């Protein structure tokens, strides 16, 4: 006697229930079931494995800048009302996050600046989509704030951009063309003013960031982006907790 057919499933050509089946039909049935199970298993396994591999690529993870180089000063303006929207867009104590490879570039910049007896201050790093939408609503100016519905979006959502300035050894900001979030022609990356100190400071900031491989934005002297930004997708929201330095996707 061969095994009976599983209730509700029949491999026989006839819809009639039978108690015995030829050997060839029994083998064919088993092969079909094995192939089905194999196909379903692979279709479920492959996407999960691919996602896990992509997420685990070294250098793609988000890190807290302060944990990588504690000497870099952090002053996230969007965690306070001191920005163009006049309200906090980030939770209090939010960390300044970037991709790990971007953080390594910032370390190079900081070492370069420390030889000049100054250092970096970070005004913004990773920016969630919710904050980007609020900034867009407040400005509606694509020359300064990326349209969240645009094709490329903001580099901040990818974790590859920072807004930065210089501080001296005591942590005091050096003179620059404008304040942060000054969305006027005075904030252009090419300084047209007459203050030699401002010109010198801006030139030093640009040279230091270029030393780390960053490039600037024409309309904002404080904005710098990593050259390999295309390899990183936008991440609309990270699970950020102010007491932790290891955010999760």
C-alpha positions as CSV (number, residue, x, y, z in Angstrom):
1,X,0.0,0.0,0.0
2,X,1.2,3.5,-0.8
3,X,0.6,6.6,1.3
4,X,-2.9,8.1,1.0
5,X,-3.4,11.5,-0.6
6,X,-3.3,14.5,1.8
7,X,-6.9,15.6,2.5
8,X,-7.8,18.5,0.3
9,X,-4.9,18.0,-2.1
10,X,-4.8,15.5,-5.0
11,X,-2.2,15.0,-7.7
12,X,-4.3,12.6,-9.7
13,X,-5.6,13.6,-13.1
14,X,-9.1,12.5,-12.1
15,X,-11.1,14.4,-9.4
16,X,-12.4,11.0,-8.1
17,X,-10.9,10.0,-4.8
18,X,-8.9,6.7,-5.1
19,X,-7.3,4.5,-2.5
20,X,-4.3,3.4,-4.6
21,X,-2.2,5.2,-7.1
22,X,0.4,3.9,-9.6
23,X,4.0,4.2,-8.6
24,X,4.8,6.7,-11.3
25,X,2.0,9.0,-10.2
26,X,3.1,8.8,-6.6
27,X,6.7,9.8,-7.5
28,X,5.5,12.7,-9.8
29,X,3.3,14.0,-6.9
30,X,6.2,14.0,-4.5
31,X,8.4,15.8,-7.0
32,X,5.8,18.5,-7.6
33,X,5.3,19.1,-3.9
34,X,9.1,19.3,-3.3
35,X,9.5,21.8,-6.2
36,X,6.6,23.9,-4.8
37,X,8.1,24.0,-1.3
38,X,11.6,24.8,-2.8
39,X,10.2,27.6,-4.9
40,X,8.2,29.2,-2.0
41,X,11.2,28.9,0.3
42,X,13.6,30.6,-2.1
43,X,11.1,33.4,-2.9
44,X,10.8,34.2,0.8
45,X,14.5,33.8,1.7
46,X,16.2,35.8,-1.1
47,X,14.8,39.2,-0.4
48,X,15.4,38.9,3.4
49,X,19.0,37.8,2.8
50,X,19.7,40.6,0.4
51,X,18.3,43.2,2.8
52,X,20.4,41.9,5.6
53,X,23.5,42.0,3.5
54,X,22.9,45.6,2.4
55,X,22.1,46.8,5.9
56,X,25.3,45.2,7.3
57,X,27.7,46.7,4.8
58,X,30.5,48.3,6.9
59,X,30.5,52.1,6.7
60,X,26.8,52.3,5.7
61,X,25.6,52.4,9.3
62,X,24.7,55.7,11.1
63,X,27.0,56.8,13.9
64,X,27.0,59.6,16.4
65,X,29.7,62.2,15.4
66,X,30.5,62.9,19.0
67,X,31.2,59.2,19.7
68,X,33.7,59.1,16.8
69,X,35.5,62.3,17.7
70,X,34.6,64.0,21.0
71,X,36.6,67.1,20.1
72,X,34.1,68.1,17.4
73,X,31.6,70.6,18.8
74,X,27.9,69.8,18.3
75,X,25.2,72.5,18.2
76,X,22.2,71.1,16.4
77,X,20.2,74.2,15.6
78,X,17.1,72.3,14.7
79,X,17.0,70.8,18.2
80,X,16.4,74.4,19.4
81,X,14.2,77.3,18.3
82,X,17.3,79.1,17.0
83,X,16.7,78.4,13.3
84,X,14.6,79.7,10.4
85,X,11.4,78.0,11.7
86,X,11.8,79.5,15.2
87,X,10.9,76.2,16.8
88,X,12.6,72.9,17.6
89,X,12.3,70.3,14.9
90,X,14.4,67.6,16.7
91,X,13.9,66.2,20.2
92,X,16.1,67.7,23.0
93,X,19.5,66.1,23.2
94,X,19.3,64.5,19.7
95,X,22.7,63.2,18.5
96,X,24.4,64.4,15.3
97,X,24.3,61.4,13.1
98,X,26.0,60.6,9.8
99,X,27.1,57.5,7.9
100,X,30.2,55.9,9.4
101,X,32.3,56.7,6.3
102,X,31.2,60.3,6.5
103,X,32.3,60.4,10.2
104,X,35.7,59.2,9.2
105,X,36.0,62.1,6.8
106,X,35.1,64.5,9.5
107,X,37.8,63.1,11.7
108,X,40.3,63.9,8.9
109,X,38.9,67.5,8.7
110,X,39.2,67.9,12.5
111,X,42.8,66.8,12.6
112,X,43.6,69.2,9.8
113,X,42.0,72.1,11.7
114,X,43.6,71.2,15.0
115,X,46.9,71.9,13.5
116,X,45.6,75.4,12.8
117,X,44.4,75.7,16.4
118,X,40.7,75.6,15.6
119,X,38.1,73.0,15.0
120,X,34.6,72.1,13.7
121,X,31.2,72.9,15.0
122,X,28.3,70.9,13.5
123,X,25.0,72.8,13.1
124,X,23.2,69.9,11.4
125,X,23.8,66.3,10.2
126,X,21.2,63.6,9.5
127,X,17.8,65.2,9.1
128,X,14.6,63.2,9.2
129,X,11.9,63.7,6.6
130,X,9.5,65.2,9.0
131,X,11.9,68.0,9.7
132,X,12.6,68.5,6.0
133,X,8.9,68.9,5.3
134,X,8.7,71.6,8.0
135,X,11.7,73.4,6.7
136,X,10.3,73.4,3.2
137,X,6.9,74.7,4.4
138,X,8.8,77.6,6.2
139,X,10.9,78.6,3.2
140,X,9.5,77.3,-0.1
141,X,12.8,78.1,-1.7
142,X,14.6,75.3,-3.5
143,X,17.9,77.3,-3.7
144,X,18.3,76.8,0.1
145,X,16.1,73.9,1.2
146,X,15.6,70.8,-0.9
147,X,12.0,70.0,-1.9
148,X,11.1,66.8,0.0
149,X,9.0,65.7,-2.9
150,X,11.9,66.3,-5.4
151,X,13.7,63.5,-7.2
152,X,17.0,63.9,-5.4
153,X,15.8,65.1,-2.0
154,X,18.0,66.4,0.7
155,X,21.5,65.1,1.2
156,X,20.8,65.3,5.0
157,X,18.3,62.5,4.7
158,X,21.0,60.3,3.3
159,X,23.3,61.0,6.2
160,X,26.0,62.3,3.9
161,X,25.8,66.1,4.6
162,X,26.7,68.4,7.4
163,X,26.2,72.1,8.1
164,X,29.4,73.3,9.7
165,X,31.4,76.3,10.9
166,X,34.7,76.9,12.7
167,X,35.5,77.5,16.4
168,X,38.7,78.5,18.1
169,X,40.4,76.4,20.8
170,X,38.0,77.8,23.4
171,X,35.0,76.7,21.4
172,X,34.1,80.2,20.2
173,X,32.7,80.6,16.7
174,X,34.9,82.3,14.2
175,X,33.6,85.2,12.0
176,X,31.9,84.0,8.9
177,X,29.9,85.7,6.1
178,X,26.5,85.2,7.8
179,X,24.7,83.4,10.6
180,X,23.3,79.9,10.0
181,X,20.0,79.8,8.0
182,X,20.7,83.1,6.3
183,X,18.9,82.5,3.0
184,X,20.2,85.5,1.2
185,X,23.0,86.1,-1.4
186,X,25.3,87.0,1.4
187,X,25.5,83.2,2.2
188,X,26.9,82.3,-1.1
189,X,30.0,80.0,-1.0
190,X,32.0,82.6,-2.8
191,X,32.4,85.5,-0.4
192,X,32.0,88.9,-2.0
193,X,32.4,91.0,1.2
194,X,35.3,93.2,2.3
195,X,36.2,91.7,5.6
196,X,39.7,90.0,5.3
197,X,39.1,88.0,8.6
198,X,35.9,86.5,7.3
199,X,37.5,85.7,4.0
200,X,40.4,84.0,5.7
201,X,38.1,81.9,8.0
202,X,35.8,80.8,5.2
203,X,38.8,79.9,3.1
204,X,40.2,77.7,5.9
205,X,36.8,76.0,6.4
206,X,36.6,75.2,2.7
207,X,40.2,73.9,2.6
208,X,39.7,71.7,5.6
209,X,36.4,70.2,4.3
210,X,38.1,69.6,0.9
211,X,40.9,67.8,2.8
212,X,38.2,65.4,4.0
213,X,36.8,65.0,0.5
214,X,33.7,67.1,1.0
215,X,32.4,69.6,-1.5
216,X,30.3,72.7,-0.8
217,X,26.9,74.1,-1.9
218,X,26.8,77.3,-4.0
219,X,24.1,79.0,-2.0
220,X,25.1,78.0,1.6
221,X,28.7,78.5,2.8
222,X,28.1,76.2,5.8
223,X,26.8,73.1,3.8
224,X,29.1,70.3,2.8
225,X,28.4,66.9,1.2
226,X,30.4,63.7,0.9
227,X,31.4,62.9,-2.8
228,X,30.0,59.3,-2.7
229,X,26.5,60.4,-1.7
230,X,24.8,58.4,-4.5
231,X,25.6,55.1,-2.8
232,X,23.4,55.9,0.1
233,X,19.6,55.9,-0.1
234,X,17.5,58.4,1.7
235,X,16.3,57.2,5.2
236,X,13.1,59.1,6.0
237,X,13.2,58.4,9.7
238,X,15.6,56.9,12.2
239,X,14.6,55.6,15.6
240,X,16.6,58.2,17.6
241,X,16.8,58.2,21.4
242,X,18.6,61.1,23.0
243,X,20.2,58.8,25.6
244,X,21.6,56.3,23.1
245,X,24.3,56.6,20.4
246,X,23.3,53.6,18.3
247,X,20.2,54.5,16.3
248,X,18.3,51.8,14.4
249,X,16.8,51.9,10.9
